[in-house]
Amino acid sequence: MSIASTAAPAGLAALLNDEDALVAAVRGAELPALLPALAHLTGDLSLVDPALRPPLRLLPDRIEPQGGMAPAVQERARHRALGALHAFRDGGMVAAPDPDEAGLRTLMRFVSGDVGDEYLPLMAHELGLPVDAGAPGWTVDEVAPGRTLDVIVIGAGVSGLVTAHRLGQTGIGVTVLERNADVGGVWLENSYPGARLDTPNFAYSFSFAQEPAWPHRFSTRADIHAYLAGVADRFGLRGRIRCGHEVVAATFDDGTRRWTVRARRDDGSEVALQADAVISATGQLNRPKLPDVPGRDAFAGPAFHTARWRHDVDLTGRRVAVIGTGASAYQVVPSIVDRVRSLTVFQRTPPWMLPTPDYHEPIPPAERRLLRDLPTYHRWLRYYQFWTSVDGRRPFAEVDPDWHEAGSVSARNAALRRALEAHLRRRFGDRPDLLAKVMPDYAPGAKRMMRDNRVWPAALKRAHVELVTDPITRIVPEGVHTADGRLHDADVLIHATGFHASDFLAPIRVSGRGGRDLHAWWAGDARAHLGVHVPGFPNLFCVFGPNTGLVINGSILLFSEIAVHHILGCLRELLTRGARTVEVRPAAHDAYNAAVDAGNARMAWGVATVNSWYRNAAGRASQVWPFTLLDYWRMVRVPDTADFRWD
Ligand code: NAP
């Protein structure tokens, strides 16, 4: 049975028999996704006519609507689409078989152009065709009958869920230890007002659990958390997850070649579990970082971090101070501005803003209906969103060594800068005092950029809001002192000051072969081969580990899926060899990390000296991936067995 014929046939029939709704749905559709979805449904590949192809020009600061299709081409495309839907209805609504490989390539190339063949497996994985293209495709019983393998996963956030699911598909024994009371990781913990995705949502979902019913293009935290909880339910993961278990230590035993993991339960008691392998899915942004300011704890009123939001503190009519202007502050400030008496926002470094007019917009009902009722439309929409972010703005952040203009790293980066400067002038032109404060002096791409749909500028312009750029010198019971000698009175203090992103696996005590202490060995500068393996720590794997964060392109969910595929490849190799442990060879680890460092030195975030959470205390960009998504796919997905010792 084809994937098209399995989805919502009743809904599709109802849509096809309601001409007004059908016309509205086609009008509301993203045509670069609609045409391949219809070709998929009907088998009529002429619908992906090269003459209708979206040019997908990536402008410095945005992607054009409808992939840049000219208005006349859009009209032709809608006409073709409507005709195809009518013909499908009148022909008895028989869905075509899924396209063969050549057909699939034709559909994919309609969206992504004459992309090299090497991209196609990656893109087919994201499209989810064949369905669950990323499934392991093997089981323990098949590769090593009679053998068992037990794995402990630390964390049930985004990375932990995909890890638990994929391991479960192979029959490996999985126990997930999660310190919180529920799954969801950062999407559980960050409950501050306004929390939502700032990357397009269809691409921010698992390839194996694609979701047609997102209400927004950039979903709210509640919707994403519900999605993740739904994944845990739908794939039967809850039975493997022990919530309220905070891992405090993991120790490798050289004799038994097994790991002992100690976890503290909510009631304070400790439990010790043993396993053949440990997978850390602890994430990067889960340990709140409070500002390093004298008197921090002296504040008399409630003071809390955005990721530990105090829902019991009513901000109505209060004088509120927010420290920080990163992604969290950008969402909090506009969400609370209406109810507070005064709002003082302390900015140390202004971020660049990317124009995103539809950031908070719901998906219009006509398109939601199409998403629900037209099989595969949501997959092709995901494919389209994903393709536009595969390399995304990455080329705009590449350093040209011959470029010497301050505040940019290449001609392309300077063009992006000019577009973003113009955007800031449009937003703050009526307030020169604010414009001077919010204009960054560093290259775009050196720090994370913010989404702008006017709510941040509008909030800063309110009469009861002040943006303070004088450095904070001290926190006192009444408020915050700045270097100009002012005291900014406040009743409530909110730290939107980010996370200890570079302290991977902290504060867990991890002890490897011969008692090697992970944190002592890293000495504050975490490194891992492929972001996964650390020398001296057999059968310890990281998902979303060092140097796997993304600044400007792609999806972190894909990275986690790729890393898990790699780990499964290692575990399968262990089973087939009859080995017990896998450990990266130091030479492979060192060569890889040298390449990553050299790569980051060619990117805006690697050369700029501006503050950012991408770099650790040693100044190394230890969080972020410098290359393309395809590079990660090629380098990581399938382990190179020569890089490891198998004992
Ligand atoms: P962040 O980007 O690290 O921002 C922290 C802010 O606090 C910065 O403006 C920083 O200034 C400021 N700050 C820190 N210490 C300070 C001090 N002592 N005095 C004055 N200012 C100080 O943290 P975040 O906003 O929580 O975001 C972290 C990451 O989480 C994001 O980049 C993103 O990856 C993720 N996130 C995602 C979403 C989403 O998808 N919707 C939402 C929120 C967060 P400097 O810039 O000078 O360091």
Boltz pocket constraint, residues with backbone or C-beta under 6 A from the ligand:
constraints:
  - pocket:
      binder: B
      contacts: [[A, 195], [A, 196], [A, 197], [A, 198], [A, 199], [A, 285], [A, 290], [A, 291], [A, 292], [A, 293], [A, 323], [A, 324], [A, 325], [A, 326], [A, 327], [A, 328], [A, 329], [A, 331], [A, 346], [A, 347], [A, 348], [A, 349], [A, 448], [A, 472], [A, 496], [A, 497], [A, 498], [A, 499], [A, 611], [A, 612], [A, 613]]
      max_distance: 6.0
